[in-house]
Amino acid sequence: MRPPPKRRCRARISRSRLRKRIGAAQSRGDVAAVKRLLRNDDGRCWGWALPNGLCRYHGGLSTGPRTEDGRQASYTARDAGRARYHARVRELVAAGVLDKAPGRPLGSRNRTPEERAAMAREREERRAQRQAMVALNGVRKAHKGRGQQREEAAEMQRRHDVFQTGQPREATGCAIR
Ligand SMILES: [Zn+2]
């Protein structure tokens, strides 16, 4: 028997994602990809249709529970899973594997819009400060990784210690002659 002809989903979609992919293809010079994407830029989903005529993003596959029993089973499973998780967390805390349960503290609350705005301002300030530092120190230093910074700090400390104890450098294994 011949397989049924393949259909596309054809659901109406936002074009922004496709536009982004076209831009990316353009900037890497992939002319064939740009042409293909432009051909598909008709505001419709080009995903292959499932047997119901739509793709998995546009109405295919899961409907979730459809009956009252199914809904109840879903909730029961959800609550049971949550209980298992909390039991496990309690176990790990009791065993000392975790020092506390993950997540924010009991009784904490969402930050107010004002608090969030203040935090954003602070972040912006720090960013501006960092940018100023980059301009001052030059790009190379600012782009040093944390590991490298730590290594260099450790090396400086070692040199300091060598100097303080007055030991000959050979005895300490210091690389600096
Ligand atoms: Zn689709």
Residues whose N, C-alpha, C, O or C-beta is under 5 A from the ligand:
A	BS01	ZN	C9 A11 C45 G47 C55 Y57 H58
